[in-house]
Amino acid sequence: MASVPPDPDLQGPAAIGEPELLPPDGQFAGVPEQEPIRRRRPTWAAAPATYLLVGVNCLVFLLMGLRGISPVNPGVDQLMHWGANNAGYVLNYENMLPHAQWWRILSAMFLHVGIIHLATNMWCLWNLGLLAEPLLGSFGLFAAYVLTGGAGNLLSTIVNWVWLMRDGGSIVFPAGAGASGAVFGIAGALIILLKSNRLPVPPFELKRLRKSVIYFAVINLAIGFSIWGGNQFIHSGLNIDNMAHLGGFMSGLLFAVPLVPRIGSPRDSFNRRLRFALVLMVGLLVLFGFYIAHVPPPQN
């Protein structure tokens, strides 16, 4: 789905001592011409944030399995115990908890509902992360994952808070989990960054990569809303958190607007713009969270 950009840190040929005399053709007498020695860093070292995020998600899933939780179909109570998002818990519906559990906005993006859910999300995160990390930097990619994933979970929370579910006359808030909101956020950021003319990549290649990311976002959003629409009629029980996807994608676009790609930009310019993007996103998320906290609770 995405190719890895060239590593900018390739090393040049090894230094050798200068000969005392050079022959007329510029070659060392008796020494055949050698190709420059180039050494690539391992991929994990070129994109540490991508591998760290994938590793943390897999580690959480492994720990859940070691605690006896089904790797195929974990229960709702088990997911809630491990940090799934839930509007009732986040906003402390009817004061059922000592404190509102806002930390679930973050923990839910590292939690998955079965091995297939994990595998599909990690495949997308790995491909998009390897493409985005050279443009955002390692810290920038990690920040994009957390901030856009958090934005998606906040939007999911307010929508579930307002459009509640009912089960036998009682209010039920669904549990949400998965990295897909953050994955859509990274896709949104890539759509903006790949438009830059600063990147040392042929325009046709940039256009191809950008189209691929746009197709990924549009097709997966369409699939999610189609599943949601079908579930309203056939009640299959298969639920997609489309609001987390949409919130992550829109916040990813917003996060990248002030940025320039790290590749091809002066370091000071990139760092200054990244700080501005971080302050902007954190400020908006805090204001959004403050607004959500003051929305009147649904009436039973």
Secondary structure as a PSIPRED ss2 file (coil, helix, strand):
# PSIPRED VFORMAT (PSIPRED V4.0)

   1 M C   1.000  0.000  0.000
   2 A C   1.000  0.000  0.000
   3 S C   1.000  0.000  0.000
   4 V C   1.000  0.000  0.000
   5 P C   1.000  0.000  0.000
   6 P C   1.000  0.000  0.000
   7 D C   1.000  0.000  0.000
   8 P C   1.000  0.000  0.000
   9 D C   1.000  0.000  0.000
  10 L C   1.000  0.000  0.000
  11 Q C   1.000  0.000  0.000
  12 G C   1.000  0.000  0.000
  13 P C   1.000  0.000  0.000
  14 A C   1.000  0.000  0.000
  15 A C   1.000  0.000  0.000
  16 I C   1.000  0.000  0.000
  17 G C   1.000  0.000  0.000
  18 E C   1.000  0.000  0.000
  19 P C   1.000  0.000  0.000
  20 E C   1.000  0.000  0.000
  21 L C   1.000  0.000  0.000
  22 L C   1.000  0.000  0.000
  23 P C   1.000  0.000  0.000
  24 P C   1.000  0.000  0.000
  25 D C   1.000  0.000  0.000
  26 G C   1.000  0.000  0.000
  27 Q C   1.000  0.000  0.000
  28 F C   1.000  0.000  0.000
  29 A C   1.000  0.000  0.000
  30 G C   1.000  0.000  0.000
  31 V C   1.000  0.000  0.000
  32 P C   1.000  0.000  0.000
  33 E C   1.000  0.000  0.000
  34 Q C   1.000  0.000  0.000
  35 E C   1.000  0.000  0.000
  36 P C   1.000  0.000  0.000
  37 I C   1.000  0.000  0.000
  38 R C   1.000  0.000  0.000
  39 R C   1.000  0.000  0.000
  40 R C   1.000  0.000  0.000
  41 R C   1.000  0.000  0.000
  42 P C   1.000  0.000  0.000
  43 T H   0.000  1.000  0.000
  44 W H   0.000  1.000  0.000
  45 A H   0.000  1.000  0.000
  46 A H   0.000  1.000  0.000
  47 A C   1.000  0.000  0.000
  48 P H   0.000  1.000  0.000
  49 A H   0.000  1.000  0.000
  50 T H   0.000  1.000  0.000
  51 Y H   0.000  1.000  0.000
  52 L H   0.000  1.000  0.000
  53 L H   0.000  1.000  0.000
  54 V H   0.000  1.000  0.000
  55 G H   0.000  1.000  0.000
  56 V H   0.000  1.000  0.000
  57 N H   0.000  1.000  0.000
  58 C H   0.000  1.000  0.000
  59 L H   0.000  1.000  0.000
  60 V H   0.000  1.000  0.000
  61 F H   0.000  1.000  0.000
  62 L H   0.000  1.000  0.000
  63 L H   0.000  1.000  0.000
  64 M H   0.000  1.000  0.000
  65 G H   0.000  1.000  0.000
  66 L H   0.000  1.000  0.000
  67 R C   1.000  0.000  0.000
  68 G C   1.000  0.000  0.000
  69 I C   1.000  0.000  0.000
  70 S C   1.000  0.000  0.000
  71 P C   1.000  0.000  0.000
  72 V C   1.000  0.000  0.000
  73 N C   1.000  0.000  0.000
  74 P C   1.000  0.000  0.000
  75 G C   1.000  0.000  0.000
  76 V H   0.000  1.000  0.000
  77 D H   0.000  1.000  0.000
  78 Q H   0.000  1.000  0.000
  79 L H   0.000  1.000  0.000
  80 M H   0.000  1.000  0.000
  81 H H   0.000  1.000  0.000
  82 W C   1.000  0.000  0.000
  83 G C   1.000  0.000  0.000
  84 A C   1.000  0.000  0.000
  85 N E   0.000  0.000  1.000
  86 N C   1.000  0.000  0.000
  87 A H   0.000  1.000  0.000
  88 G H   0.000  1.000  0.000
  89 Y H   0.000  1.000  0.000
  90 V H   0.000  1.000  0.000
  91 L C   1.000  0.000  0.000
  92 N C   1.000  0.000  0.000
  93 Y H   0.000  1.000  0.000
  94 E H   0.000  1.000  0.000
  95 N H   0.000  1.000  0.000
  96 M C   1.000  0.000  0.000
  97 L C   1.000  0.000  0.000
  98 P C   1.000  0.000  0.000
  99 H C   1.000  0.000  0.000
 100 A C   1.000  0.000  0.000
 101 Q C   1.000  0.000  0.000
 102 W C   1.000  0.000  0.000
 103 W C   1.000  0.000  0.000
 104 R H   0.000  1.000  0.000
 105 I H   0.000  1.000  0.000
 106 L H   0.000  1.000  0.000
 107 S H   0.000  1.000  0.000
 108 A H   0.000  1.000  0.000
 109 M H   0.000  1.000  0.000
 110 F H   0.000  1.000  0.000
 111 L C   1.000  0.000  0.000
 112 H C   1.000  0.000  0.000
 113 V C   1.000  0.000  0.000
 114 G C   1.000  0.000  0.000
 115 I H   0.000  1.000  0.000
 116 I H   0.000  1.000  0.000
 117 H H   0.000  1.000  0.000
 118 L H   0.000  1.000  0.000
 119 A H   0.000  1.000  0.000
 120 T H   0.000  1.000  0.000
 121 N H   0.000  1.000  0.000
 122 M H   0.000  1.000  0.000
 123 W H   0.000  1.000  0.000
 124 C H   0.000  1.000  0.000
 125 L H   0.000  1.000  0.000
 126 W H   0.000  1.000  0.000
 127 N H   0.000  1.000  0.000
 128 L H   0.000  1.000  0.000
 129 G H   0.000  1.000  0.000
 130 L H   0.000  1.000  0.000
 131 L H   0.000  1.000  0.000
 132 A H   0.000  1.000  0.000
 133 E H   0.000  1.000  0.000
 134 P H   0.000  1.000  0.000
 135 L H   0.000  1.000  0.000
 136 L H   0.000  1.000  0.000
 137 G H   0.000  1.000  0.000
 138 S H   0.000  1.000  0.000
 139 F H   0.000  1.000  0.000
 140 G H   0.000  1.000  0.000
 141 L H   0.000  1.000  0.000
 142 F H   0.000  1.000  0.000
 143 A H   0.000  1.000  0.000
 144 A H   0.000  1.000  0.000
 145 Y H   0.000  1.000  0.000
 146 V H   0.000  1.000  0.000
 147 L H   0.000  1.000  0.000
 148 T H   0.000  1.000  0.000
 149 G H   0.000  1.000  0.000
 150 G H   0.000  1.000  0.000
 151 A H   0.000  1.000  0.000
 152 G H   0.000  1.000  0.000
 153 N H   0.000  1.000  0.000
 154 L H   0.000  1.000  0.000
 155 L H   0.000  1.000  0.000
 156 S H   0.000  1.000  0.000
 157 T H   0.000  1.000  0.000
 158 I H   0.000  1.000  0.000
 159 V H   0.000  1.000  0.000
 160 N H   0.000  1.000  0.000
 161 W H   0.000  1.000  0.000
 162 V H   0.000  1.000  0.000
 163 W C   1.000  0.000  0.000
 164 L C   1.000  0.000  0.000
 165 M E   0.000  0.000  1.000
 166 R E   0.000  0.000  1.000
 167 D E   0.000  0.000  1.000
 168 G C   1.000  0.000  0.000
 169 G C   1.000  0.000  0.000
 170 S E   0.000  0.000  1.000
 171 I E   0.000  0.000  1.000
 172 V E   0.000  0.000  1.000
 173 F C   1.000  0.000  0.000
 174 P C   1.000  0.000  0.000
 175 A C   1.000  0.000  0.000
 176 G E   0.000  0.000  1.000
 177 A C   1.000  0.000  0.000
 178 G C   1.000  0.000  0.000
 179 A C   1.000  0.000  0.000
 180 S H   0.000  1.000  0.000
 181 G H   0.000  1.000  0.000
 182 A H   0.000  1.000  0.000
 183 V H   0.000  1.000  0.000
 184 F H   0.000  1.000  0.000
 185 G H   0.000  1.000  0.000
 186 I H   0.000  1.000  0.000
 187 A H   0.000  1.000  0.000
 188 G H   0.000  1.000  0.000
 189 A H   0.000  1.000  0.000
 190 L H   0.000  1.000  0.000
 191 I H   0.000  1.000  0.000
 192 I H   0.000  1.000  0.000
 193 L H   0.000  1.000  0.000
 194 L C   1.000  0.000  0.000
 195 K C   1.000  0.000  0.000
 196 S C   1.000  0.000  0.000
 197 N C   1.000  0.000  0.000
 198 R C   1.000  0.000  0.000
 199 L C   1.000  0.000  0.000
 200 P C   1.000  0.000  0.000
 201 V C   1.000  0.000  0.000
 202 P C   1.000  0.000  0.000
 203 P H   0.000  1.000  0.000
 204 F H   0.000  1.000  0.000
 205 E H   0.000  1.000  0.000
 206 L H   0.000  1.000  0.000
 207 K H   0.000  1.000  0.000
 208 R H   0.000  1.000  0.000
 209 L H   0.000  1.000  0.000
 210 R H   0.000  1.000  0.000
 211 K H   0.000  1.000  0.000
 212 S H   0.000  1.000  0.000
 213 V H   0.000  1.000  0.000
 214 I H   0.000  1.000  0.000
 215 Y H   0.000  1.000  0.000
 216 F H   0.000  1.000  0.000
 217 A H   0.000  1.000  0.000
 218 V H   0.000  1.000  0.000
 219 I H   0.000  1.000  0.000
 220 N H   0.000  1.000  0.000
 221 L H   0.000  1.000  0.000
 222 A H   0.000  1.000  0.000
 223 I H   0.000  1.000  0.000
 224 G H   0.000  1.000  0.000
 225 F H   0.000  1.000  0.000
 226 S H   0.000  1.000  0.000
 227 I H   0.000  1.000  0.000
 228 W H   0.000  1.000  0.000
 229 G H   0.000  1.000  0.000
 230 G H   0.000  1.000  0.000
 231 N H   0.000  1.000  0.000
 232 Q H   0.000  1.000  0.000
 233 F H   0.000  1.000  0.000
 234 I H   0.000  1.000  0.000
 235 H C   1.000  0.000  0.000
 236 S C   1.000  0.000  0.000
 237 G C   1.000  0.000  0.000
 238 L C   1.000  0.000  0.000
 239 N C   1.000  0.000  0.000
 240 I C   1.000  0.000  0.000
 241 D C   1.000  0.000  0.000
 242 N H   0.000  1.000  0.000
 243 M H   0.000  1.000  0.000
 244 A H   0.000  1.000  0.000
 245 H H   0.000  1.000  0.000
 246 L H   0.000  1.000  0.000
 247 G H   0.000  1.000  0.000
 248 G H   0.000  1.000  0.000
 249 F H   0.000  1.000  0.000
 250 M H   0.000  1.000  0.000
 251 S H   0.000  1.000  0.000
 252 G H   0.000  1.000  0.000
 253 L H   0.000  1.000  0.000
 254 L H   0.000  1.000  0.000
 255 F H   0.000  1.000  0.000
 256 A H   0.000  1.000  0.000
 257 V C   1.000  0.000  0.000
 258 P C   1.000  0.000  0.000
 259 L C   1.000  0.000  0.000
 260 V C   1.000  0.000  0.000
 261 P C   1.000  0.000  0.000
 262 R C   1.000  0.000  0.000
 263 I C   1.000  0.000  0.000
 264 G C   1.000  0.000  0.000
 265 S C   1.000  0.000  0.000
 266 P C   1.000  0.000  0.000
 267 R H   0.000  1.000  0.000
 268 D H   0.000  1.000  0.000
 269 S H   0.000  1.000  0.000
 270 F H   0.000  1.000  0.000
 271 N H   0.000  1.000  0.000
 272 R H   0.000  1.000  0.000
 273 R H   0.000  1.000  0.000
 274 L H   0.000  1.000  0.000
 275 R H   0.000  1.000  0.000
 276 F H   0.000  1.000  0.000
 277 A H   0.000  1.000  0.000
 278 L H   0.000  1.000  0.000
 279 V H   0.000  1.000  0.000
 280 L H   0.000  1.000  0.000
 281 M H   0.000  1.000  0.000
 282 V H   0.000  1.000  0.000
 283 G H   0.000  1.000  0.000
 284 L H   0.000  1.000  0.000
 285 L H   0.000  1.000  0.000
 286 V H   0.000  1.000  0.000
 287 L H   0.000  1.000  0.000
 288 F H   0.000  1.000  0.000
 289 G H   0.000  1.000  0.000
 290 F H   0.000  1.000  0.000
 291 Y H   0.000  1.000  0.000
 292 I H   0.000  1.000  0.000
 293 A H   0.000  1.000  0.000
 294 H C   1.000  0.000  0.000
 295 V C   1.000  0.000  0.000
 296 P C   1.000  0.000  0.000
 297 P C   1.000  0.000  0.000
 298 P C   1.000  0.000  0.000
 299 Q C   1.000  0.000  0.000
 300 N C   1.000  0.000  0.000
